[in-house]
Amino acid sequence: MSGGAVLGWDIGAGLQLGAALGLSPLILAELLPPIEAVMVRKINETLQAGSGLT
């Protein structure tokens, strides 16, 4: 994946997955955005370093 970047997650899908697991939507709405920010940053760092993701 040359020159690509991850922009974000599908938060709606994350909320649905959490609901299916019986987790509180309020907790999910509070926790998913900061987790998403870290994961997107780390994935993009990995992509830029050229090691790629498989």
C-alpha positions as CSV (number, residue, x, y, z in Angstrom):
1,M,0.0,0.0,0.0
2,S,2.2,2.8,-1.3
3,G,1.2,6.3,-0.2
4,G,-1.9,5.2,1.6
5,A,-3.1,6.2,5.1
6,V,-5.7,5.1,7.5
7,L,-8.1,7.9,8.4
8,G,-10.3,6.3,11.0
9,W,-12.5,3.5,12.1
10,D,-16.2,2.9,11.5
11,I,-17.3,4.0,15.0
12,G,-20.9,3.0,14.3
13,A,-19.7,-0.6,13.8
14,G,-17.7,-0.4,17.0
15,L,-20.8,0.8,18.9
16,Q,-22.8,-2.1,17.4
17,L,-20.1,-4.6,18.3
18,G,-20.0,-3.3,21.8
19,A,-23.7,-3.5,22.1
20,A,-23.7,-7.1,20.9
21,L,-21.1,-7.8,23.7
22,G,-23.4,-6.1,26.3
23,L,-21.3,-3.1,26.9
24,S,-22.7,0.3,27.8
25,P,-23.1,2.7,24.8
26,L,-22.0,5.6,27.0
27,I,-18.8,3.9,28.0
28,L,-18.1,2.9,24.4
29,A,-18.8,6.5,23.2
30,E,-16.3,7.7,25.7
31,L,-13.5,5.1,25.1
32,L,-13.6,4.4,21.4
33,P,-12.5,7.8,20.1
34,P,-9.2,8.0,22.0
35,I,-8.5,4.4,21.3
36,E,-9.2,5.1,17.6
37,A,-6.8,8.1,17.6
38,V,-3.9,6.0,19.0
39,M,-4.5,3.1,16.7
40,V,-4.8,5.3,13.6
41,R,-1.6,7.1,14.5
42,K,0.3,3.8,15.1
43,I,-1.0,2.2,11.9
44,N,0.0,5.2,9.8
45,E,3.5,5.3,11.5
46,T,3.9,1.6,10.5
47,L,2.8,2.3,6.9
48,Q,5.2,5.3,6.6
49,A,8.1,3.3,8.0
50,G,7.6,0.9,5.1
51,S,7.0,-2.2,7.1
52,G,3.4,-2.4,6.0
53,L,0.6,-4.4,7.5
54,T,-0.5,-7.8,6.4
